[in-house]
């Protein structure tokens, strides 16, 4: 029974992951590729300046760098990895698309298991009727609320230290999820106030911000990308919630 | 917990908690691996996914 419950969550996540890949190919990936053209114009930077290396727009673009970028089969997004990591490349030598598909499947199954895990531990089932709400709460906690401090960024955007951002992001997701639970599923007034405080706390503290916000990537692309990323993830979460609910209603219940 | 005759809640309380915690652990591991892990191979494979999910990466 435990295995069946977990399998149901994984299947829902895989379905949502396939859906997400289609949505990304339509709306998000073109913007990433577009931004990489600008990012690719930047010269190889100092690996010592961790966190800021590929984000300075002050350095002149060397013609040699342009020529190399033009000749090289490696896309800029992958190329800049090699500045601070000696190994890179896509797992199993897959194409970029299949890598993205694989990552979406894994991420989808992961988020689906997390959602199911929360549902099981707090004892509120995900059903077809409330699946969209579950999904919307997942999106709020994992994407919308953290995005208030750290908007989805394109390759080549300026950003603060990676460790600080990941810590802030992970803590914000956890606090937002706990806050949403208190706000949505607890009746007491105290719990609702505590939920709001939990949700607001990371924003009152403030997300780590880059010192230098200049970038080669046009701001319009960034704006389009942020909206596209939030819209596709909202669709992903709603599909995930509804499919999870459907599977729970039909399959797990029947067993 | 309002329902009693449907299965994922008809799991006993301890089974439900075991399943829930297992799901949280596996799910957290998968999301961490695809989204946050600081490995170049994982990063490059998941590059577009990481960006479009808004994971903080590079």
Contacts between the chains, C-beta under 8 A, distances in Angstrom:
chain1	res1	chain2	res2	distance
A	1	B	7	7.0
A	1	B	11	5.7
A	1	B	15	6.5
A	1	B	19	7.8
A	2	B	11	7.3
A	2	B	15	5.9
A	2	B	18	6.1
A	2	B	19	4.3
A	2	B	22	7.0
A	5	B	8	5.4
A	5	B	11	7.2
A	5	B	19	5.0
A	5	B	23	7.6
A	6	B	19	6.4
A	6	B	22	6.5
A	6	B	23	5.7
A	6	B	26	7.3
A	9	B	23	6.0
A	9	B	27	7.8
A	24	B	48	6.6
A	24	B	49	7.4
A	24	B	52	5.1
A	28	B	48	7.2
A	28	B	51	7.4
A	28	B	52	4.1
A	29	B	48	5.4
A	29	B	52	7.5
A	32	B	47	8.0
A	32	B	48	5.6
A	32	B	51	5.5
A	32	B	52	7.3
A	77	B	47	5.7
A	78	B	44	5.3
A	78	B	47	7.2
A	80	B	58	7.3
A	81	B	40	5.2
A	81	B	43	6.3
A	81	B	44	6.0
A	81	B	58	7.2
A	82	B	40	7.9
A	85	B	40	3.7
A	85	B	43	7.9
A	86	B	40	7.8
A	87	B	40	5.3
A	87	B	41	6.6
A	88	B	40	3.9
A	88	B	41	6.5
A	88	B	43	7.5
A	88	B	44	5.1
A	89	B	40	7.6
A	89	B	41	6.3
A	89	B	44	5.9
A	90	B	41	7.4
A	90	B	44	5.3
A	90	B	45	4.8
A	91	B	41	5.5
A	91	B	42	7.2
A	91	B	44	8.0
A	91	B	45	4.3
A	94	B	45	7.1
A	96	B	47	7.7
A	96	B	48	7.2
A	99	B	44	7.3
A	99	B	45	4.1
A	99	B	46	6.9
A	99	B	47	7.4
A	99	B	48	7.9
A	100	B	46	7.4
A	100	B	47	7.5
A	100	B	48	4.5
A	100	B	49	5.4
A	102	B	45	6.6
A	102	B	46	7.9
A	103	B	34	5.0
A	103	B	45	5.9
A	103	B	46	3.5
A	103	B	48	7.7
A	103	B	49	3.8
A	103	B	50	7.4
A	104	B	49	5.3
A	106	B	30	5.2
A	106	B	33	6.8
A	106	B	34	4.4
A	106	B	46	7.8
A	107	B	30	7.1
A	107	B	31	6.2
A	107	B	34	4.4
A	107	B	35	6.3
A	107	B	46	7.7
A	107	B	49	6.0
A	107	B	53	6.5
A	109	B	27	7.5
A	109	B	30	5.8
A	110	B	26	7.7
A	110	B	27	4.7
A	110	B	28	7.3
A	110	B	29	7.4
A	110	B	30	3.1
A	110	B	31	3.7
A	110	B	32	8.0
A	110	B	33	7.9
A	110	B	34	6.4
A	111	B	27	6.7
A	111	B	31	6.2
A	112	B	27	7.1
A	113	B	23	4.4
A	113	B	24	7.3
A	113	B	26	5.2
A	113	B	27	3.0
A	113	B	30	6.9
A	114	B	23	7.1
A	114	B	24	6.1
A	114	B	27	3.7
A	114	B	28	6.4
A	114	B	31	6.7
A	115	B	27	7.8
A	116	B	20	7.6
A	116	B	23	4.8
A	116	B	27	7.6
A	117	B	19	7.9
A	117	B	20	4.8
A	117	B	21	6.8
A	117	B	22	7.4
A	117	B	23	3.3
A	117	B	24	3.4
A	117	B	25	7.8
A	117	B	27	5.8
A	118	B	20	7.4
A	118	B	24	7.1
A	119	B	20	7.5
A	120	B	8	7.0
A	120	B	11	7.9
A	120	B	16	5.2
A	120	B	17	7.3
A	120	B	19	5.2
A	120	B	20	3.1
A	120	B	23	6.4
A	121	B	16	7.6
A	121	B	17	6.2
A	121	B	20	3.7
A	121	B	21	6.7
A	121	B	24	7.1
A	123	B	1	4.7
A	123	B	9	7.1
A	123	B	16	7.0
A	124	B	1	7.6
A	125	B	3	6.7
A	125	B	6	7.1
A	125	B	8	6.0
A	125	B	9	5.8
A	143	B	53	7.2
A	143	B	54	5.8
A	146	B	54	7.0
A	147	B	54	5.8
A	150	B	54	7.3
A	150	B	56	5.9
A	151	B	54	7.3
A	152	B	51	6.8
A	152	B	52	7.0
A	152	B	53	7.6
A	152	B	54	3.5
A	153	B	51	7.1
A	153	B	54	7.6
A	153	B	56	8.0
A	154	B	51	6.8
A	155	B	51	6.7
A	155	B	58	8.0
A	159	B	56	7.4
A	162	B	38	7.9
A	162	B	56	6.6
A	162	B	57	7.3
A	162	B	58	6.7
A	165	B	56	3.9
A	166	B	36	5.7
A	166	B	56	5.0
A	168	B	56	7.9
A	169	B	55	7.4
A	169	B	56	4.9
A	170	B	36	7.4
A	228	B	52	7.7
A	229	B	51	7.4
A	229	B	52	5.0
A	229	B	53	7.3
A	229	B	54	5.6
A	230	B	54	7.7
A	232	B	52	6.3
A	233	B	52	7.4
A	233	B	53	6.1
A	233	B	54	7.2
A	248	B	8	6.0
A	252	B	7	5.3
A	252	B	8	5.1
A	253	B	6	4.9
A	253	B	7	5.3
A	253	B	8	7.6
A	254	B	7	8.0
A	255	B	7	5.9
